[in-house]
Amino acid sequence: MSRVAMLLSNAYRPDPRVQRAARSLLQAGYELDLYCWDRQAELPEEETQAGLYIHRLQSVPSRYAAGWRQLFRLPRFWRWARRQIERQPPEIVHCHDLDTLYAGVALKRRSGCRLVYDAHEHYPALMAQYLPASLVHLLSLWEQILVRQVDQIITASSVLAEEFRRKTSLPVAVIGNAPSRDDFQNLSPENATRIRQEIGLDAGQRGVFYI
């Protein structure tokens, strides 16, 4: 049975997109470990959720939206993740977003594993809220360099997929970040009634939701 190691820079509370990817991999028969960064040490350091083994780094305190200051802490997360994963090298490393990709590239160079880059969003554009334009430009260049080591790119939108296709000849797959219809199949009549009351929807009226 193949093992997959996922890298995530948040604490997995859970992160919905990561959770959906994990469910799919587990259903396909993979063994799965998630290595993530619990910046405020809020959750268990080790736990298992429905077959997913979760390992959290808690010894590097930080906060979200820290801007350029995060550059002094991220390398410590990368080193920790690399050391943890190298104890039992997986066949595949799955990196969620650009802030984990450097560690994935290092693991691929050392072990020869396959490397998946899952771009949840346009990361440099996201960081433009917190970083000066010069650093955002460097992030874009850094991403272009790192993706050369990747075996598969996954994105959440066709727009972002087309941007990657312009930059590289690597395979790019679009997997939308949307709830599964199954999540709503077992909605009880009581919960349905409560939701309709909260939004002012009368019996017989149909609601359309953008999630």
Disulfide bonds with the S-S distance in Angstrom:
none
